[in-house]
Amino acid sequence: MGFKDARERLLDCLRDERIAHWPRDDFYRKNWLLAKRMTAQQVCDLLLRCRGAQYDASPHDFEPDTGARVLS
């Protein structure tokens, strides 16, 4: 999946509030959406400004059982 497709899928999820968070101790420092340091709209605005020049996907980024992308 290319950057534009991945971005559109993420934007759709953010807009529809289909968001799940992986539990972690340092969420406040790393997950600004969960920590309410950014809104979903702010994340969407940021994503829309990204051009994808540094985007990369590799096999270790996917959960083998589901094919879902694992974000760290």
C-alpha positions, 0 to 999 in steps of 0.5 A, spaced: 500 500 500 502 506 498 502 513 502 496 516 499 492 510 500 494 509 507 493 516 508 486 516 506 485 510 510 487 513 516 483 519 515 477 515 514 478 512 521 480 518 524 474 522 521 469 516 523 472 515 530 474 508 529 480 509 533 483 504 538 490 505 542 495 500 544 496 500 551 503 503 553 506 506 559 508 512 556 502 514 552 502 521 554 509 522 551 508 518 544 501 518 543 498 525 543 491 523 540 490 519 546 493 524 551 488 529 548 494 534 546 492 533 539 485 533 536 483 528 531 482 534 526 489 536 528 492 530 526 487 530 519 490 537 518 497 534 519 496 528 515 493 532 509 500 536 509 504 530 508 507 529 502 509 522 503 517 523 501 519 519 507 514 513 507 516 506 507 512 500 509 516 493 510 514 486 512 515 487 519 510 493 520 504 488 519 501 483 524 502 476 520 495 473 523 491 479 520 495 483 515 493 489 519 499 494 520 502 495 526 504 502 528 509 503 533 
